[in-house]
Amino acid sequence: MGLLARGGQQSVRQQAGGQLANPRPLYATGIVHHDAIAEDGSIVHHHQRFEQGLLMEWVIDDSPGPWALQRTGQPFDSFPSELPGPSQAEAVRIRIGDELLALPPLDDIASPRWDELPDIPDATARLKFELTGSPVGNLALDIRYLNGKRPMCEIINEWDDLSDGDLAYGAPEMHIVMTWRNYLRMRSGEVTALEGIEEGGTTDARWTHLLMLHGLLQEREYMDVYGSLPLIPAELGWWGEIAPFVSPPTEDDE
């Protein structure tokens, strides 16, 4: 049985098939706004309404919503299945009102304030940071810390082995997986780094190295940088987790 979505003068039908495998987290409840930009520059505004991860309504709107995930393509393009790299992340914007923002963590990476971090001797490490469930899929970040500073943070396609002369060569390495939703909550101060990992995350590192990283993340200067970043609508925090389970409509559904 399809879900009938109506908006303006247009109607589309969305099948519930494919969503049975969706874990449907309780927090995935709300309305997610979208802007789909066609090749000719025209924009189709639409929104999806979810209840506990289940798509209840998919509506094409006559006017833009208060905010939106803005992507090039058709409104009902399927969610990407491959691991995205920098170009895929850069191709997506978040519109809040009339302002266009970079998709996190690109705004984190581009912040000019990381030089404000204090010098902490021997606080040097490499962090392989993985964010799951972003609006473009899972993201891999290569982060290097040198004496408490963070001179390198970038989205990558894969982690390469370090060689002599590379930043943080020979330093401890950590691999941390966190949901994109909890990453947003961590940088807004809603949860700590440890709390962000505990819910849906994993770690692969010695506990002494994790304590060092936790100490860095809890530095006042570090939290000040995070606090200066834009606040992202909470609904976008979880949309990427359930988007792969949302099937686009077909001709038979109309």
Summary of the structure (lengths in Angstrom):
residues: 254
radius of gyration: 19.8
end to end distance: 12.2
largest distance: 63.9
contacts: 753
relative contact order: 0.17
helix: 24%
strand: 35%
